[in-house]
Amino acid sequence: MESIFNIRILCDPNTYEYYLEEDDHARSMTNWIVHSSELSQALSDSREVAQSIFLEDIPSARDYLSLAVEALKEKQCLRFDYAPYTRSTPTRDVVLEPYFLKLFKQRWYVTGRVPADKAIKTYALDRMISPVLTGISYAVPDDFDAESYFRDSFGIVFTQGEVKNVMLKVDSRQAKYFRALPLHHSQQELIHDTYSIFTYRLKITADFIQELLSHGSGVMVMQPPELRAMILNELRATLALYD
């Protein structure tokens, strides 16, 4: 428990009661494991209604998640070919020192250092081709903080850009969804009669822009000006397809 999930099981000598000592990330991991276990049990008890239960497919979990977890646990480099959607030919023989895994939008990603490029990069597990453990050991630098790496990002896209103050005007119906599932941990809300103002502190990335566009007319960007311009350019390009 301690080596894999950073959770310590301790005992209070005064009451002889056991308790868990864990940080916020470990607690979220514990909650996820418990939820997954409960879901598995619920589904196993519901085989007679299996045809009435519909789940989202996560191809990356089906193929290479266990291998990526093993690489993290054993601190072994991964070698694979990589075929992103943005390129017509795959990149051959990528060697990666995995630092952490992240689930985002039903896809698993692994982030780590690529020694050949001397850079930290992120790869989607479902775009890997024939990944294998190399047997080559590595160590995560002491000054690398996985929690802070994406702290100022919406999703999985990392940028060296500045953190911006983002302000959104959201209609009252859509605001309920934002309230239930915040877009980012920095989310703050100011409620008005027919709308809410949501504010954030984050970096502007392509996946954040796509998220805002997905909410249609229910969301309007108020600040910063450069984000407004990016949204307008995307909307104009979309409208041009129908003109």
C-alpha positions, 0 to 999 in steps of 0.5 A: 500500500505504501510503496504503490499508493503512498498510503501508510496504515498507522495505529493510534497507541492511545486507542489502538485504532488503525487509520490511513495517512495519505495526501490528497492525491493518494486519497483520490487514488483510494477513492477511485480504487474503491469506486472501481471495486464497487462498480465491478461488484455491482456489475458482477451481481447484475449479469442478468441485466448486462444487456441494459448496461452501457459503458464507455470504451477505453481502448488504452486501458484494454491494451497497454495500461497494465504494461505502463503500470508495470514500467512505473512500478519497476522503474523500467524504460518503455520502447515503442513506435508512436502513431499520433493522429497528427502524423501520417507515419509513426515515430520509430523506437521511442524510449521513454522513462515513465513519470506518471499516468493520467486518465483524461477524456476516456484515454490513458496517457503516460508522461515521462522523459525521452532521453534522446530528446532530453525532454518531458513528453506525453503519449497516448497509450492507444497510439502506441505500437508494440510497447515493451519493457526494455530492462533499462532502469531510470530514476525520477528526479527529486525535483520533479513534481508530478502534481504540479506538472499539469496543475495549471492546465485543463487537460493533458496538453502541457505548455510553457505559456503563462497562466492566465485569468480566465472569465466565462459567462455561463447561462444558469442551466449550463452553470449547474453542470460546471458546478457539479463537475468543475473544469479546473481546480481553480474554478470560482463562481459568482452567481447572478439571476440568469447566469454565473461568472466562472473564473479560473487561473490556468494556461490556454491550451488547445484542449481547453479551447475545444472544451469551451466550444463544446458547450456552444452558446451556453458559454461566452468567454469574457477574458482574456482577449486572446482567448476570445480571439481564438474562440472567434477564429474557430467559430468563424472557420466553422461557419465558413464550412456552411456558407 
